[in-house]
Amino acid sequence: MQRSSGCGCRTRALVSVALDSTRCYPGYVSGQPEITQRDLRNKSREIMDAVEHGQSFTVTRDGYRIGELIPLRRRRRLVPRQEFIAMSRNAPAVDLEAFRADQDAALDHEAGRPYER
């Protein structure tokens, strides 16, 4: 029972399918719809597709909230060069001599010689 949102967007249609049975739950007002354990079982593909596209859900059993389905945060491995340059513009200048002195002060030189104790 898929309901089209009219925009033709697959993600929106998937969210709409997952939300069909959540409209009467009070958790939907907070922005994170509640779905029952039964809905999770019966519509797992549609719900997981919606989670993959950024939608979060609160799972209920017998009217009690028991868990949350939230998308995993995806870490960016690389920052685009232009973005790095833009972020670095306001960074303070680094005095290399002071930086090296701070490192030497924090370094325990004795820890590198375990046999000379």
C-alpha positions, 0 to 999 in steps of 0.5 A: 500500500504505497502512497505517492507523494506526488513529487516522484521522489523515491525517498519521499515515497519510502518515508510515506510508506513507513509513516502510513501507520504512524500518523496516530502516534504522539511521537510523530509530533516530535519529528521522529515517527513511532512505528510498532514492532509489527510494522517493523517486521512487516514493512522492514524493507521500506522502513530500512530504505527510509532509514538509509535515506536519513529518516529516524524512527522510534520503535514501540511494543505494546504502546511503550517505546523500546528503541530507536532506528537512526541512520549511521553517521557517515564520516568523510574521509577526505576534505575537498581542497577548496574547503580545507583552504577556506577553513584554514584562512582564519587559523592562527599562525603556528610558531614552529620553534614554540611548537617543537619546544612544547612537544619536547617539554611534554615528551618523557625522554626517559620512557624511550630507554626502558633498558637504561633504568 
